[in-house]
């Protein structure tokens, strides 16, 4: 399958960050995403005035806050593209992000996961309340260095899902094998373990 015939849907789950979504949607449109599914995780009054209709965009407003994993599954169910690119609403899409994910899956048929890089934006000058951000950034870079060894099992057993793509059929099989549930932490790890059990590589 070629990149030109591999369709890709961007699924953005969001909770009370409406102001960020229009700019993100515009960028994913510019990058050629075939579909964009925005999942508002719970009631977001007035979202229609913020998220004006765009070609290929669908907005789902969940009746109640379900948590990240279940919000993403709602997006999965609404998407029809070959590949699902699940992104967090605080990830800035660098140029070429959509094409990188699309071309990977076009050239790698089968049960593969592509974990994208999400560097943490740090303030230019470190303030006294910035320690948690710096610690998080350091932990993340340590994790990335481990992933760069190319160990597929390590990626799936330490998955960070804010910039992650896989074929829709694989995502659906992971959901069928063990349905997602609300978790306050480690939603991505839960998905990674289910994918590993299905024999996926990353």
C-alpha positions as CSV (number, residue, x, y, z in Angstrom):
1,X,0.0,0.0,0.0
2,X,1.4,3.4,-0.9
3,X,1.3,6.6,1.2
4,X,-1.0,8.1,-1.4
5,X,-3.6,5.4,-0.8
6,X,-3.2,5.1,3.0
7,X,-5.8,7.3,4.7
8,X,-5.1,8.8,8.2
9,X,-7.4,10.1,10.9
10,X,-6.1,12.4,13.6
11,X,-7.9,11.8,16.9
12,X,-7.6,14.6,19.5
13,X,-9.1,14.0,22.9
14,X,-9.5,17.2,24.9
15,X,-10.8,18.3,28.3
16,X,-11.4,22.0,28.9
17,X,-8.8,23.2,26.4
18,X,-11.1,24.4,23.7
19,X,-8.9,27.5,22.9
20,X,-6.1,25.2,21.7
21,X,-8.1,23.1,19.3
22,X,-8.8,25.4,16.3
23,X,-5.1,26.0,15.7
24,X,-4.3,22.3,16.0
25,X,-7.0,21.3,13.6
26,X,-5.9,23.9,11.1
27,X,-2.3,22.5,11.2
28,X,-3.4,18.9,10.8
29,X,-5.6,20.0,7.9
30,X,-2.6,21.8,6.3
31,X,-0.5,18.6,6.8
32,X,-3.1,16.6,4.8
33,X,-4.9,14.5,7.4
34,X,-7.9,12.8,5.8
35,X,-10.0,13.0,8.9
36,X,-9.8,14.9,12.2
37,X,-12.0,13.7,15.1
38,X,-12.1,16.0,18.1
39,X,-13.4,14.3,21.2
40,X,-14.6,16.7,23.9
41,X,-14.4,14.6,27.1
42,X,-17.5,15.8,28.8
43,X,-19.8,18.8,28.3
44,X,-18.2,21.8,26.7
45,X,-20.9,24.5,26.5
46,X,-20.5,26.8,23.5
47,X,-18.0,24.7,21.6
48,X,-19.9,25.2,18.4
49,X,-18.8,28.9,18.5
50,X,-15.1,27.9,18.9
51,X,-14.8,24.9,16.6
52,X,-16.2,26.2,13.4
53,X,-16.9,23.5,10.8
54,X,-13.9,22.4,8.7
55,X,-13.7,19.9,5.9
56,X,-13.0,16.4,7.2
57,X,-13.5,17.4,10.9
58,X,-16.0,15.7,13.2
59,X,-16.6,16.8,16.8
60,X,-17.9,14.4,19.5
61,X,-19.1,15.9,22.8
62,X,-19.3,13.1,25.4
63,X,-22.2,13.4,27.8
64,X,-19.9,13.0,30.7
65,X,-16.1,13.0,31.4
66,X,-14.9,9.5,30.7
67,X,-11.2,9.9,30.9
68,X,-8.5,9.9,28.2
69,X,-8.6,6.2,27.2
70,X,-12.3,6.1,26.7
71,X,-12.4,9.5,24.9
72,X,-9.8,8.1,22.5
73,X,-11.9,5.0,21.9
74,X,-14.9,7.2,21.1
75,X,-12.7,8.9,18.5
76,X,-11.6,5.5,17.2
77,X,-15.2,4.4,16.7
78,X,-16.0,7.6,14.8
79,X,-12.9,7.3,12.5
80,X,-13.0,5.5,9.2
81,X,-9.4,6.0,8.0
82,X,-6.8,3.2,7.7
83,X,-4.5,4.7,10.3
84,X,-5.3,6.3,13.6
85,X,-2.9,9.1,14.8
86,X,-3.8,9.7,18.4
87,X,-2.5,13.0,19.7
88,X,-2.8,14.9,22.9
89,X,-4.2,18.5,22.8
90,X,-1.0,19.9,24.1
91,X,1.3,18.4,21.4
92,X,2.4,20.8,18.8
93,X,2.4,19.1,15.4
94,X,5.8,19.8,13.8
95,X,6.0,20.1,10.0
96,X,5.7,16.6,8.3
97,X,4.2,14.9,11.4
98,X,1.2,13.5,9.5
99,X,3.2,12.4,6.5
100,X,5.8,10.6,8.7
101,X,3.1,8.6,10.4
102,X,1.3,7.9,7.1
103,X,4.4,6.8,5.2
104,X,5.5,4.6,8.0
105,X,2.3,2.6,7.9
106,X,2.2,2.5,4.1
107,X,5.7,1.0,4.0
108,X,5.2,-1.3,7.1
109,X,2.1,-3.5,6.6
110,X,1.1,-5.4,9.6
111,X,0.7,-4.8,13.3
112,X,3.1,-1.9,13.9
113,X,2.9,1.0,16.2
114,X,4.8,4.3,15.7
115,X,5.7,6.2,18.8
116,X,6.4,9.9,18.1
117,X,8.6,12.3,19.9
118,X,7.0,14.9,22.2
119,X,9.7,17.1,23.6
120,X,8.6,19.1,26.6
121,X,8.6,22.9,26.1
122,X,10.7,24.5,28.8
123,X,10.5,28.2,29.9
124,X,13.4,30.3,28.7
125,X,14.3,31.2,32.2
126,X,13.7,28.7,35.0
127,X,11.5,30.0,37.7
128,X,11.1,28.8,41.3
129,X,7.9,26.9,40.4
130,X,9.3,25.2,37.3
131,X,10.9,22.2,39.0
132,X,8.2,19.7,38.2
133,X,8.3,20.6,34.5
134,X,12.0,20.2,34.4
135,X,11.8,16.8,36.2
136,X,9.1,15.7,33.8
137,X,11.2,16.8,30.8
138,X,14.3,14.9,32.1
139,X,12.3,11.7,32.8
140,X,10.8,11.9,29.3
141,X,14.2,12.3,27.6
142,X,15.6,9.3,29.6
143,X,12.6,7.3,28.3
144,X,13.2,8.4,24.7
145,X,16.9,7.3,24.9
146,X,15.7,3.9,25.9
147,X,13.2,3.8,23.0
148,X,16.0,4.7,20.6
149,X,17.6,1.3,21.2
150,X,14.9,0.0,18.9
151,X,13.6,-2.5,21.5
152,X,10.0,-3.0,20.4
153,X,9.0,-4.5,23.8
154,X,10.5,-1.6,25.7
155,X,8.4,0.9,23.7
156,X,5.2,-1.0,24.2
157,X,5.8,-1.6,27.9
158,X,6.5,2.1,28.5
159,X,4.1,3.7,25.9
160,X,3.4,7.4,25.9
161,X,0.4,7.9,23.8
162,X,0.3,11.6,23.0
163,X,1.8,11.2,19.5
164,X,1.1,7.6,18.5
165,X,-0.2,5.9,15.4
166,X,-1.4,2.4,14.5
167,X,-3.7,0.8,12.0
168,X,-7.3,1.2,12.9
169,X,-7.8,-2.6,12.6
170,X,-5.1,-3.2,15.2
171,X,-6.5,-0.6,17.6
172,X,-10.0,-2.2,17.3
173,X,-8.5,-5.7,18.0
174,X,-6.8,-4.3,21.1
175,X,-10.1,-2.9,22.2
176,X,-11.9,-6.2,21.5
177,X,-9.3,-8.2,23.4
178,X,-9.8,-6.1,26.6
179,X,-12.0,-3.0,26.5
180,X,-10.5,0.2,27.7
181,X,-11.6,1.5,31.1
182,X,-11.2,4.7,32.9
183,X,-7.8,4.9,34.5
184,X,-6.4,8.0,36.2
185,X,-2.9,7.0,35.3
186,X,-1.1,4.6,32.9
187,X,-3.8,4.6,30.2
188,X,-1.0,4.4,27.6
189,X,0.8,1.6,29.4
190,X,-2.5,-0.4,29.4
191,X,-2.9,0.0,25.7
192,X,0.8,-0.9,25.1
193,X,0.4,-4.2,27.1
194,X,-2.7,-5.1,25.1
195,X,-0.9,-4.4,21.8
196,X,2.1,-6.5,23.0
197,X,-0.2,-9.4,23.8
198,X,-1.5,-9.2,20.3
199,X,2.0,-9.6,18.9
200,X,2.4,-6.0,17.7
201,X,5.7,-4.3,17.3
202,X,6.7,-0.7,17.8
